[in-house]
Amino acid sequence: MRSIHRSIIAFGLLLLGSLFAILLIGWIGSAPALAQAPVAPLVTPTCGPWWLADTTPNVGTTDNALAGVAVYSSTDVWAVGFYTDTNGLGNTLIEHYNGSVWSIVSGPNPGTGGSYLEAVTAISANDIWAVGFYRQTTGSAPQTLTIHYDGTSWTQATSDSPGAAENYLYGVAMVSPTDGWAVGYTANTTNLYQTLTLRWDGHQWGQVASPTPFLSVAGLRGVVVVSSSEVWAVGVQADISLTLRMYAIKWNGSSWNPTTTPTTSGCVLAAVGIASGSNLWAVGGCQTTTYQTAIITWNGSAWSTVASPSPGTGDNLLGGVVSVSANDAYAVGGYDDTGGPAQTLALHWDGTAWTQVFSDNPGTSSNALLAVAGQPGSSINLWAVGTQASGGPSQTLAEHLTIVPCEPTTTPTFTPTNQVTSTATSTAIASASATETSTSIPVTGTSATTTATTTTTPGTPTATPTACGLQFEDVPSGSTYYTFVRCLACRGIINGYPCGGPGEPCDPNNNPYFRPNNNVTRGQIAKIVSNSAGFSDPPTGQTFEDVLAGSTFYDFIERLASRNIMSGYPCGGVGEPCGPQNRPYFRPNSNASRGQLAKIVSNAAGFNDPPTGETFEDVIPGSTFYDFIERLASRSVMSGYPCGGPGEPCGPANLPYFRPANLVSRGQTSKIVGNTFFPQCNTP
């Protein structure tokens, strides 16, 4: 029997020049693909689900990659992968998100031949497992690697490595703290690859027999737990002719048994997730001339194919899947376009069809998402991880699902007893710098100030307000942002979301939700700041290619652009072709950072005093946002975070950290804007 030199297919983590590294020895013939959904051009949407990149750390100057992610809560997310040292050997990479920032956490690196993590799962905040493989010495046989976090530190656990030649783990899922599964593959000295399943019994990971088809080799890539007596693992098998086929096995409480998958050849499965009840999604790819996305579903009795889009002209592969409900699921991966950089790929299931949705591509040469996970029962706390590159070593990539509201179609479900508005004079400085980041360009606009309709100043109420009956279910009295949210909401500047959605039950008063921890888009910020500053002049013309007259945020964006308060990005990038007038792009649905918001608010308020000193350890004089941050800090508009946390050592003066690159939330925006334009706002 001909042997396969490497694992069936490696959904490549290095991404060095291609989307996924398909490591096969031997010929794989062309084959008919699974059903494909029609692929329409991905038009930049104005609302809906968006996967937006967050800032993640990297180690050294060589390759970094994230291969697995687990979400326990909105302030407790783990991602694992590896980074390479100067000798090209892997080291475990573990990153944690605390609700504000990603930071690196140290983990074990057994042996001296390289260590790699492939998957992670969370049982509780103090019970996290990650799996992968390592080599005791350079060139020695790979061994299974299982590590555990107990709330304090990561330590290695004992795990079987039955193969004399190779042992790999690629998936992990837990039934309980004393019952769990890890899957992968193993090989003896003749390179006969077999499925590998390990079970955690509360003390160690021991091998449990799992099937490999007769006269075939096989490996497992993903695992999901439905119950203690129903566990699923998926991957790929290759028969004696080296034809790849999907492979799925089921644990029935006493043994693993193969199931019948669609017979299309040239196919692999990379991940499996629960759709609803005992129904499942499994995703991967099928090869014709190139790989195309593949999605199959288990309905409780049989697997069947579901059409899925493959937008790339080269390879299209899916590496992860997660389901929120029967009508809400996401799959992620990547695709190649001939002659262009590799792109992230995100698909959404709405109960009827899989369609492509927007996902960020920060790397200029390659991007891919390799895994996705979500907090159980939450439709807004989903994360996907992978890699990006811009002509050099690969870097970590983490993207958070943001549901961009289709404003202004959603109006508040409340009616304040006396909504107070303010008519204000603009004090914005027309010559304020418009550069928001080092890559943005100034936008030419007409220098202008607003003609006041009254002599009030920004934020000064025109009347003494009476009691406002507004209440958000998730911003109760006494919470961090309560005062600021009410200050803006009772003036009609911000609003909320009707109750009754996933994870947002209605109370007896049907109070709406504010979602204070959600990120804020550039378009939403333009609306909030413009209205808070009292800008009301009717805009004319079109400054940005992607902000058409009549679109959701057109009026507010143009009002700020005409005052040089917000700018755009040069046309010509990926997905942003230049039009006849070479207008820049505003990217109204992209998120903004704390530093960018400081600049927008400071300029809109007309603050131009020269700052002195240094308030924050990470905002030094001369840095991009120094002037604007210091102007707000000197007025007690915004503050920072105490030094001493991971990656934020205390300096001689014990200055706090501002974290200017962190994305800003709805709650933080309310506080910063409220303090700036409505100081000491006390809404009755």
C-alpha positions as CSV (number, residue, x, y, z in Angstrom):
1,M,0.0,0.0,0.0
2,R,1.3,3.4,-0.9
3,S,1.9,5.6,2.1
4,I,1.1,9.3,2.7
5,H,4.1,11.1,4.1
6,R,2.2,13.7,6.1
7,S,-1.1,14.1,7.8
8,I,-4.1,13.9,5.5
9,I,-4.4,17.7,5.2
10,A,-3.0,20.4,7.3
11,F,-5.1,23.6,7.3
12,G,-1.8,25.4,7.1
13,L,-0.9,27.5,10.1
14,L,2.2,29.2,8.7
15,L,0.5,30.7,5.6
16,L,3.8,31.3,4.0
17,G,2.8,32.5,0.6
18,S,-0.4,30.4,0.3
19,L,-3.8,30.1,1.9
20,F,-3.4,26.7,3.4
21,A,-0.5,24.3,3.1
22,I,-1.9,21.0,1.7
23,L,0.8,18.5,2.6
24,L,0.2,15.4,0.5
25,I,2.5,12.9,-1.2
26,G,1.0,11.2,-4.2
27,W,-1.6,12.1,-6.8
28,I,-5.1,13.3,-6.0
29,G,-7.4,13.1,-9.0
30,S,-9.9,15.7,-9.9
31,A,-13.5,15.0,-8.6
32,P,-16.9,16.6,-8.7
33,A,-17.4,19.2,-5.9
34,L,-20.2,19.4,-3.4
35,A,-23.1,21.7,-4.0
36,Q,-22.1,25.3,-4.2
37,A,-24.2,28.3,-3.5
38,P,-24.2,31.1,-6.0
39,V,-21.5,33.6,-5.3
40,A,-22.6,37.2,-5.7
41,P,-20.1,40.1,-5.4
42,L,-19.5,40.9,-1.7
43,V,-20.9,44.5,-1.5
44,T,-19.8,46.4,1.5
45,P,-22.9,46.3,3.7
46,T,-24.3,49.1,5.8
47,C,-25.4,46.8,8.6
48,G,-25.5,43.2,9.7
49,P,-22.8,40.8,10.9
50,W,-19.2,42.0,10.6
51,W,-16.0,40.2,11.7
52,L,-13.6,43.0,12.8
53,A,-10.0,42.5,13.7
54,D,-8.8,43.3,17.2
55,T,-5.2,44.0,18.2
56,T,-3.3,40.8,19.3
57,P,0.3,40.5,20.5
58,N,3.1,38.6,18.8
59,V,6.3,37.1,20.1
60,G,9.6,38.0,18.5
61,T,10.0,38.8,14.8
62,T,9.3,35.3,13.3
63,D,6.1,33.5,12.6
64,N,3.1,33.7,15.0
65,A,-0.2,31.9,14.5
66,L,-3.4,31.3,16.4
67,A,-5.1,27.9,15.6
68,G,-7.8,27.5,18.3
69,V,-10.1,29.7,20.4
70,A,-12.5,29.2,23.3
71,V,-14.9,31.7,24.7
72,Y,-16.1,31.4,28.3
73,S,-17.5,34.9,28.8
74,S,-17.2,38.4,27.3
75,T,-14.2,39.0,29.6
76,D,-12.6,35.5,29.4
77,V,-11.5,34.3,26.0
78,W,-8.5,32.1,25.2
79,A,-6.6,31.6,22.0
80,V,-3.7,29.2,21.3
81,G,-1.2,28.5,18.6
82,F,2.5,28.8,18.3
83,Y,5.4,31.1,17.4
84,T,8.7,30.1,15.9
85,D,12.1,30.9,17.3
86,T,15.2,32.0,15.3
87,N,15.9,28.3,14.6
88,G,12.5,27.7,13.1
89,L,11.3,25.6,16.1
90,G,7.8,26.1,17.4
91,N,6.9,27.3,20.9
92,T,3.5,27.2,22.5
93,L,1.6,30.6,22.2
94,I,-1.3,31.3,24.6
95,E,-3.2,34.5,24.6
96,H,-6.0,35.7,26.8
97,Y,-8.7,38.4,26.3
98,N,-10.0,40.1,29.5
99,G,-12.7,42.2,27.9
100,S,-10.4,45.0,26.9
101,V,-7.1,43.7,25.6
102,W,-5.3,40.5,24.5
103,S,-2.2,39.6,26.4
104,I,0.3,36.7,26.2
105,V,0.2,34.1,29.0
106,S,3.2,31.8,29.5
107,G,2.7,28.0,29.0
108,P,4.8,24.8,29.0
109,N,7.1,23.9,26.2
110,P,8.2,20.3,26.8
111,G,11.2,19.0,25.0
112,T,13.6,20.9,22.8
113,G,12.3,20.0,19.4
114,G,9.4,22.3,19.1
115,S,5.9,22.6,20.7
116,Y,2.6,23.5,19.0
117,L,-1.0,24.1,20.2
118,E,-3.9,23.4,17.9
119,A,-7.1,23.7,19.9
120,V,-8.5,24.9,23.2
121,T,-11.8,24.5,25.2
122,A,-13.1,26.1,28.3
123,I,-15.1,24.3,31.0
124,S,-15.0,27.2,33.5
125,A,-12.8,30.2,34.2
126,N,-10.5,27.9,36.2
127,D,-10.7,24.8,34.0
128,I,-9.2,25.3,30.4
129,W,-7.7,22.6,28.2
130,A,-5.5,23.0,25.2
131,V,-4.0,20.3,23.0
132,G,-1.3,19.9,20.3
133,F,2.0,18.1,19.9
134,Y,5.7,18.5,20.6
135,R,9.1,16.8,19.9
136,Q,11.3,15.8,22.7
137,T,14.4,16.6,20.6
138,T,14.8,18.1,17.1
139,G,13.7,15.5,14.6
140,S,12.3,13.0,17.1
141,A,8.8,11.6,16.8
142,P,6.0,14.0,17.6
143,Q,4.2,13.3,20.9
144,T,0.7,14.4,22.0
145,L,0.6,17.5,24.1
146,T,-2.2,18.3,26.6
147,I,-2.0,21.3,28.9
148,H,-4.4,22.6,31.6
149,Y,-5.1,25.9,33.2
150,D,-6.4,25.9,36.8
151,G,-7.0,29.6,37.1
152,T,-3.4,30.4,38.0
153,S,-1.1,28.7,35.6
154,W,-0.8,26.3,32.6
155,T,0.8,22.9,33.3
156,Q,1.3,19.8,31.1
157,A,-0.8,16.7,31.7
158,T,0.1,13.1,31.0
159,S,-1.3,11.9,27.6
160,D,-0.8,8.7,25.6
161,S,1.3,8.8,22.4
162,P,0.9,5.3,20.9
163,G,2.5,5.8,17.5
164,A,6.2,5.1,17.1
165,A,6.5,7.6,14.3
166,E,4.0,10.4,14.8
167,N,1.3,11.5,17.3
168,Y,-0.8,14.7,16.8
169,L,-3.8,16.2,18.5
170,Y,-6.0,18.7,16.6
171,G,-9.2,18.9,18.6
172,V,-10.5,18.9,22.2
173,A,-13.9,19.0,23.8
174,M,-15.0,18.3,27.4
175,V,-18.1,16.6,28.8
176,S,-17.2,17.6,32.4
177,P,-14.1,18.3,34.5
178,T,-13.5,14.6,34.7
179,D,-14.6,13.5,31.2
180,G,-13.3,14.8,27.9
181,W,-12.0,13.9,24.5
182,A,-9.0,14.9,22.3
183,V,-8.6,13.7,18.7
184,G,-6.0,13.6,16.0
185,Y,-4.0,10.9,14.4
186,T,-1.1,8.6,15.0
187,A,1.4,6.6,12.8
188,N,3.6,3.6,13.2
189,T,7.1,3.3,11.6
190,T,5.5,2.3,8.2
191,N,3.5,5.5,8.1
192,L,0.2,3.8,8.3
193,Y,-1.9,6.7,9.7
194,Q,-4.7,5.9,12.1
195,T,-7.3,7.9,13.9
196,L,-6.4,8.8,17.5
197,T,-8.9,9.5,20.3
198,L,-7.8,10.2,23.9
199,R,-10.2,10.3,26.8
200,W,-9.7,12.3,30.0
201,D,-10.7,10.5,33.2
202,G,-9.8,13.2,35.7
203,H,-6.2,12.0,36.0
204,Q,-4.7,11.4,32.6
205,W,-5.5,11.3,28.9
206,G,-5.6,7.6,27.8
207,Q,-6.1,6.1,24.3
208,V,-9.6,4.7,23.4
209,A,-9.8,2.5,20.3
210,S,-11.2,4.4,17.3
211,P,-11.9,3.0,13.8
212,T,-9.9,3.6,10.6
213,P,-11.5,2.2,7.4
214,F,-10.0,-1.0,6.0
215,L,-7.2,-0.4,3.5
216,S,-7.2,3.3,4.3
217,V,-5.4,5.8,6.4
218,A,-7.3,8.4,8.4
219,G,-7.0,11.3,10.7
220,L,-9.3,13.4,12.9
221,R,-9.4,17.3,13.0
222,G,-12.4,18.3,15.1
223,V,-14.5,17.0,17.9
224,V,-17.8,18.1,19.6
225,V,-19.7,16.9,22.6
226,V,-23.5,16.6,22.5
227,S,-23.7,14.5,25.7
228,S,-21.6,11.9,27.6
229,S,-23.1,9.2,25.3
230,E,-22.9,11.3,22.0
231,V,-19.6,12.6,20.9
232,W,-18.6,13.3,17.3
233,A,-15.2,13.6,15.6
234,V,-14.5,14.5,12.0
235,G,-11.6,14.5,9.6
236,V,-10.5,12.7,6.5
237,Q,-9.7,9.3,5.1
238,A,-7.6,8.2,2.1
239,D,-8.1,4.8,0.5
240,I,-5.5,2.7,-1.3
241,S,-5.9,4.9,-4.4
242,L,-5.1,8.0,-2.3
243,T,-8.6,9.4,-2.9
244,L,-9.6,11.7,-0.1
245,R,-13.0,11.4,1.5
246,M,-14.8,13.0,4.4
247,Y,-14.8,11.0,7.6
248,A,-17.0,11.2,10.7
249,I,-17.2,8.9,13.7
250,K,-19.6,8.8,16.6
251,W,-19.1,7.8,20.3
252,N,-22.3,6.1,21.6
253,G,-21.3,5.8,25.2
254,S,-19.3,2.6,24.8
255,S,-17.5,2.7,21.4
256,W,-16.6,4.8,18.4
257,N,-18.4,3.9,15.2
258,P,-18.0,5.3,11.6
259,T,-21.0,7.0,9.9
260,T,-21.8,7.4,6.2
261,T,-20.8,10.8,4.8
262,P,-21.4,12.1,1.3
263,T,-19.4,10.1,-1.2
264,T,-17.9,13.1,-3.1
265,S,-14.2,12.4,-3.5
266,G,-11.4,14.8,-2.9
267,C,-13.0,16.1,0.4
268,V,-11.8,16.8,3.9
269,L,-13.5,17.9,7.1
270,A,-11.8,20.3,9.5
271,A,-14.3,21.1,12.2
272,V,-17.7,20.1,13.6
273,G,-20.2,22.0,15.7
274,I,-23.7,21.6,17.2
275,A,-26.4,23.1,15.0
276,S,-29.3,22.5,17.4
277,G,-30.2,19.6,19.7
278,S,-28.4,16.6,18.1
279,N,-28.1,18.2,14.7
280,L,-24.6,19.1,13.6
281,W,-22.6,21.1,11.1
282,A,-19.3,19.9,9.7
283,V,-17.1,22.0,7.4
284,G,-14.0,21.7,5.3
285,G,-13.3,21.6,1.6
286,C,-13.5,19.5,-1.6
287,Q,-11.1,19.5,-4.5
288,T,-11.8,19.9,-8.1
289,T,-9.1,21.8,-9.8
290,T,-9.0,23.9,-6.7
291,Y,-10.5,23.4,-3.2
292,Q,-14.1,24.6,-2.8
293,T,-15.9,25.1,0.6
294,A,-17.8,22.1,1.8
295,I,-20.5,22.0,4.5
296,I,-22.5,19.0,5.6
297,T,-25.2,18.6,8.2
298,W,-26.4,15.8,10.4
299,N,-30.2,15.8,11.0
300,G,-30.2,13.1,13.7
301,S,-30.1,10.2,11.3
302,A,-28.0,11.0,8.2
303,W,-25.4,13.4,6.8
304,S,-26.3,15.6,3.8
305,T,-24.6,18.4,1.9
306,V,-25.7,22.0,2.1
307,A,-24.7,24.5,-0.6
308,S,-22.0,27.0,0.4
309,P,-20.3,29.9,-1.5
310,S,-16.7,29.7,-2.6
311,P,-15.8,33.3,-3.6
312,G,-12.1,32.8,-4.5
313,T,-10.7,31.9,-7.9
314,G,-8.2,29.6,-6.1
315,D,-8.5,27.5,-3.0
316,N,-11.5,28.0,-0.7
317,L,-11.4,26.1,2.7
318,L,-13.3,26.3,5.9
319,G,-11.5,25.6,9.2
320,G,-14.1,26.3,11.9
321,V,-17.8,26.4,12.6
322,V,-20.0,27.6,15.5
323,S,-23.7,27.8,16.0
324,V,-25.7,30.2,18.1
325,S,-29.1,28.7,17.2
326,A,-30.8,26.7,14.5
327,N,-31.1,29.8,12.4
328,D,-27.8,31.5,13.3
329,A,-24.4,29.8,12.6
330,Y,-21.0,30.9,11.3
331,A,-18.2,29.2,9.5
332,V,-14.8,30.7,8.9
333,G,-11.7,29.9,6.7
334,G,-9.9,31.6,3.9
335,Y,-9.7,31.8,0.1
336,D,-7.2,32.6,-2.7
337,D,-7.9,34.9,-5.6
338,T,-5.6,34.4,-8.5
339,G,-2.9,37.1,-8.4
340,G,-4.1,38.6,-5.2
341,P,-3.5,38.1,-1.4
342,A,-5.2,35.3,0.5
343,Q,-8.4,36.6,2.2
344,T,-10.3,35.6,5.3
345,L,-13.6,33.9,4.6
346,A,-16.7,34.2,6.9
347,L,-20.0,32.5,6.1
348,H,-23.4,33.0,7.9
349,W,-26.3,30.6,8.1
350,D,-29.7,32.3,8.5
351,G,-31.8,29.2,8.7
352,T,-32.3,29.2,4.9
353,A,-28.9,29.5,3.2
354,W,-25.1,30.1,3.8
355,T,-23.9,33.4,2.5
356,Q,-20.6,35.3,2.7
357,V,-20.4,38.1,5.3
358,F,-17.7,40.8,5.8
359,S,-14.5,39.8,7.6
360,D,-11.4,42.0,8.1
361,N,-8.2,41.4,6.1
362,P,-5.4,43.4,7.8
363,G,-2.6,41.6,6.1
364,T,-1.5,42.8,2.7
365,S,-0.2,39.5,1.5
366,S,-2.2,36.8,3.3
367,N,-5.0,36.3,5.8
368,A,-7.0,33.3,7.0
369,L,-9.2,32.3,9.9
370,L,-8.6,28.9,11.3
371,A,-11.0,28.5,14.2
372,V,-14.2,30.1,15.6
373,A,-16.0,29.8,19.0
374,G,-18.7,31.6,20.9
375,Q,-20.0,31.9,24.4
376,P,-22.9,29.5,24.8
377,G,-26.2,31.2,24.3
378,S,-24.7,34.5,23.1
379,S,-25.1,35.9,19.6
380,I,-22.7,38.8,20.2
381,N,-19.7,37.1,21.9
382,L,-18.1,35.2,19.0
383,W,-14.4,35.2,18.2
384,A,-12.4,33.8,15.2
385,V,-8.6,33.4,15.1
386,G,-6.0,32.8,12.5
387,T,-3.0,34.5,10.9
388,Q,-2.2,37.5,8.7
389,A,1.0,38.5,6.9
390,S,2.2,41.6,5.1
391,G,5.1,40.4,3.0
392,G,7.0,39.1,6.1
393,P,6.5,36.5,8.9
394,S,2.9,35.6,9.7
395,Q,1.3,37.4,12.7
396,T,-1.6,36.5,14.9
397,L,-5.1,37.5,13.9
398,A,-8.3,37.6,16.1
399,E,-11.6,38.9,14.9
400,H,-14.7,39.6,16.9
401,L,-18.2,39.4,15.6
402,T,-20.0,42.7,15.6
403,I,-23.6,43.0,14.6
404,V,-23.8,46.5,13.0
405,P,-27.3,47.8,13.7
406,C,-29.3,49.0,10.7
407,E,-29.8,52.5,12.0
408,P,-31.9,54.4,11.9
409,T,-34.5,51.7,11.1
410,T,-34.4,50.6,14.8
411,T,-35.9,53.4,16.8
412,P,-36.0,53.4,20.6
413,T,-38.8,51.4,22.1
414,F,-39.1,53.9,24.9
415,T,-40.5,57.5,25.0
416,P,-38.8,59.8,27.5
417,T,-41.3,61.9,29.4
418,N,-39.5,65.1,28.2
419,Q,-36.7,64.6,25.7
420,V,-34.4,67.6,26.0
421,T,-32.4,68.7,23.0
422,S,-29.7,71.3,22.8
423,T,-29.0,73.8,20.0
424,A,-25.4,74.7,20.0
425,T,-22.6,76.7,18.4
426,S,-19.8,74.8,16.8
427,T,-16.4,75.7,18.3
428,A,-14.6,73.2,16.1
429,I,-11.3,74.3,14.7
430,A,-11.5,74.2,10.9
431,S,-7.8,73.7,10.5
432,A,-7.6,70.7,12.9
433,S,-5.5,67.9,11.5
434,A,-7.6,65.2,9.8
435,T,-5.1,62.3,10.0
436,E,-6.6,59.6,12.2
437,T,-3.9,57.0,11.8
438,S,-0.5,56.8,10.2
439,T,-2.0,55.4,7.1
440,S,-4.9,57.7,6.6
441,I,-4.9,60.9,4.5
442,P,-6.3,64.3,5.1
443,V,-9.7,64.9,3.4
444,T,-10.1,68.2,1.7
445,G,-13.2,69.9,2.9
446,T,-14.6,73.4,3.3
447,S,-13.4,75.1,6.4
448,A,-16.6,76.1,8.2
449,T,-18.2,76.9,11.5
450,T,-21.8,76.4,12.3
451,T,-23.9,79.5,12.5
452,A,-25.6,79.4,15.9
453,T,-29.3,79.4,16.1
454,T,-29.0,80.4,19.8
455,T,-26.2,81.6,22.0
456,T,-25.9,78.4,24.0
457,T,-22.7,76.4,24.0
458,P,-22.3,72.7,23.1
459,G,-23.9,70.6,25.8
460,T,-25.9,73.3,27.4
461,P,-29.6,72.4,27.7
462,T,-32.1,74.9,26.3
463,A,-34.5,74.1,29.1
464,T,-34.6,72.6,32.5
465,P,-35.3,68.9,31.9
466,T,-38.0,67.1,33.6
467,A,-37.7,63.4,34.6
468,C,-36.6,61.1,31.8
469,G,-38.4,57.7,31.9
470,L,-35.7,55.9,29.9
471,Q,-34.2,52.8,31.4
472,F,-31.9,50.2,29.7
473,E,-32.1,46.7,31.0
474,D,-28.3,46.2,30.9
475,V,-27.3,49.6,32.3
476,P,-28.9,49.6,35.7
477,S,-28.7,52.5,38.2
478,G,-25.2,52.5,39.8
479,S,-23.4,50.8,36.9
480,T,-20.3,52.3,35.4
481,Y,-21.9,54.0,32.4
482,Y,-25.4,54.7,33.8
483,T,-25.1,58.5,34.1
484,F,-23.4,59.0,30.7
485,V,-25.7,56.7,28.8
486,R,-28.8,58.4,30.2
487,C,-27.2,61.9,29.6
488,L,-27.0,61.1,25.8
489,A,-30.0,58.9,25.4
490,C,-32.5,61.3,27.1
491,R,-31.3,63.9,24.6
492,G,-32.0,61.6,21.6
493,I,-28.3,61.3,20.8
494,I,-28.1,57.5,21.3
495,N,-30.6,54.8,21.5
496,G,-30.9,51.1,22.3
497,Y,-32.1,47.8,20.9
498,P,-35.6,46.2,21.6
499,C,-35.6,43.4,24.1
500,G,-36.5,39.9,23.2
501,G,-33.4,38.9,21.2
502,P,-31.0,36.0,22.0
503,G,-29.8,36.5,25.6
504,E,-31.8,39.7,26.0
505,P,-35.1,38.7,27.7
506,C,-37.8,41.3,28.2
507,D,-38.6,42.6,31.7
508,P,-42.1,43.6,32.8
509,N,-41.6,47.1,31.3
510,N,-40.1,45.8,28.0
511,N,-37.0,48.0,28.6
512,P,-34.5,48.1,25.7
513,Y,-30.9,47.0,25.9
514,F,-28.0,49.3,25.4
515,R,-25.1,46.7,24.9
516,P,-22.5,48.9,26.6
517,N,-19.7,46.5,25.8
518,N,-20.3,46.3,22.0
519,N,-17.8,48.1,19.8
520,V,-18.7,51.3,18.1
521,T,-18.3,51.9,14.4
522,R,-16.9,55.0,12.7
523,G,-20.3,55.8,11.3
524,Q,-22.0,55.6,14.7
525,I,-19.2,57.8,16.2
526,A,-19.8,60.4,13.5
527,K,-23.5,60.5,14.4
528,I,-23.0,60.7,18.2
529,V,-20.2,63.3,18.0
530,S,-22.0,65.5,15.4
531,N,-25.2,65.5,17.3
532,S,-23.5,66.1,20.7
533,A,-21.6,69.1,19.2
534,G,-24.8,70.5,17.8
535,F,-23.8,70.4,14.1
536,S,-26.9,70.7,12.0
537,D,-25.9,72.3,8.7
538,P,-27.2,70.5,5.6
539,P,-24.3,68.8,3.9
540,T,-23.8,68.9,0.1
541,G,-21.6,66.9,-2.2
542,Q,-19.9,63.6,-1.6
543,T,-16.5,63.3,0.2
544,F,-16.1,59.6,0.4
545,E,-16.5,56.8,-2.1
546,D,-18.4,54.6,0.3
547,V,-20.7,57.2,1.9
548,L,-23.3,58.1,-0.6
549,A,-25.8,61.0,-0.2
550,G,-28.9,59.5,1.6
551,S,-27.0,56.7,3.3
552,T,-27.4,56.1,7.0
553,F,-24.5,58.2,8.3
554,Y,-24.1,60.6,5.3
555,D,-25.2,63.8,7.0
556,F,-23.1,63.3,10.2
557,I,-20.0,62.1,8.4
558,E,-20.1,65.1,5.9
559,R,-20.6,67.5,8.8
560,L,-17.4,66.3,10.5
561,A,-15.4,65.9,7.2
562,S,-16.2,69.5,6.2
563,R,-14.6,70.6,9.5
564,N,-11.6,68.3,9.0
565,I,-12.6,66.4,12.2
566,M,-12.7,63.0,10.5
567,S,-10.8,61.8,7.4
568,G,-10.7,58.7,5.2
569,Y,-8.3,56.2,3.6
570,P,-6.8,56.3,0.1
571,C,-8.7,54.3,-2.5
572,G,-7.0,51.5,-4.3
573,G,-6.8,48.9,-1.5
574,V,-8.4,45.5,-1.5
575,G,-12.1,45.9,-2.1
576,E,-11.8,49.7,-2.4
577,P,-11.3,50.5,-6.1
578,C,-10.7,54.1,-7.1
579,G,-13.6,55.8,-8.8
580,P,-13.4,58.6,-11.4
581,Q,-12.6,61.2,-8.7
582,N,-10.3,59.1,-6.6
583,R,-12.3,59.7,-3.5
584,P,-11.0,58.2,-0.3
585,Y,-13.0,55.6,1.7
586,F,-14.5,56.4,5.1
587,R,-15.2,52.7,6.2
588,P,-18.3,53.7,8.2
589,N,-18.7,50.1,9.5
590,S,-15.2,49.7,10.8
591,N,-14.6,50.1,14.5
592,A,-12.6,52.9,16.1
593,S,-9.9,52.8,18.7
594,R,-9.7,54.8,22.0
595,G,-7.0,57.0,20.5
596,Q,-9.0,57.8,17.4
597,L,-12.1,58.6,19.4
598,A,-10.0,61.0,21.6
599,K,-8.9,62.8,18.5
600,I,-12.4,63.1,17.0
601,V,-14.0,64.3,20.2
602,S,-11.2,66.7,21.1
603,N,-11.3,68.3,17.6
604,A,-15.1,68.4,17.5
605,A,-15.1,70.3,20.9
606,G,-12.5,72.8,19.6
607,F,-9.9,71.9,22.2
608,N,-6.5,73.2,20.9
609,D,-4.5,74.1,24.0
610,P,-0.9,72.8,23.7
611,P,-0.5,69.8,26.1
612,T,2.4,69.4,28.5
613,G,3.7,66.5,30.5
614,E,2.8,62.8,30.2
615,T,-0.3,61.3,31.8
616,F,0.0,57.8,30.4
617,E,2.9,55.4,30.2
618,D,1.9,54.3,26.6
619,V,1.1,57.8,25.2
620,I,4.4,59.6,25.0
621,P,4.9,63.2,23.7
622,G,5.0,63.2,19.9
623,S,3.0,60.0,19.5
624,T,0.0,59.9,17.1
625,F,-2.7,60.8,19.6
626,Y,-0.7,62.5,22.4
627,D,-2.1,66.0,21.9
628,F,-5.8,64.9,21.8
629,I,-5.5,62.4,24.7
630,E,-3.8,64.9,26.9
631,R,-6.4,67.6,26.1
632,L,-9.2,65.2,27.3
633,A,-7.2,63.8,30.3
634,S,-6.5,67.4,31.5
635,R,-10.2,68.0,31.6
636,S,-10.9,64.6,33.4
637,V,-12.9,63.4,30.3
638,M,-11.1,60.0,30.1
639,S,-8.7,58.0,32.2
640,G,-6.5,54.9,31.9
641,Y,-5.7,51.6,33.5
642,P,-3.4,51.0,36.4
643,C,0.1,49.8,35.5
644,G,1.3,46.4,36.6
645,G,-0.8,44.2,34.4
646,P,0.4,41.7,31.8
647,G,2.6,43.6,29.3
648,E,2.1,46.9,31.2
649,P,5.0,47.2,33.6
650,C,5.1,50.1,36.0
651,G,7.6,52.9,35.2
652,P,9.3,55.1,37.8
653,A,6.3,57.4,38.0
654,N,3.7,54.5,38.1
655,L,1.8,56.1,35.3
656,P,-1.4,54.4,34.1
657,Y,-1.8,53.0,30.6
658,F,-4.3,54.5,28.1
659,R,-4.3,51.6,25.6
660,P,-4.9,53.9,22.6
661,A,-5.1,51.0,20.1
662,N,-7.9,49.2,21.9
663,L,-11.3,49.3,20.3
664,V,-13.7,51.6,22.1
665,S,-17.1,50.4,23.3
666,R,-20.5,51.9,23.4
667,G,-20.3,52.5,27.1
668,Q,-16.8,54.1,26.9
669,T,-18.0,56.3,24.0
670,S,-21.0,57.5,26.0
671,K,-18.7,58.5,28.9
672,I,-16.1,60.3,26.8
673,V,-18.7,62.1,24.7
674,G,-20.9,62.9,27.7
675,N,-18.0,64.3,29.7
676,T,-16.8,66.4,26.8
677,F,-20.0,68.0,25.6
678,F,-22.3,67.8,28.7
679,P,-19.9,68.1,31.7
680,Q,-21.4,67.1,35.0
681,C,-24.5,66.1,33.1
682,N,-27.2,65.0,35.6
683,T,-30.2,63.7,33.8
684,P,-33.2,63.5,36.1
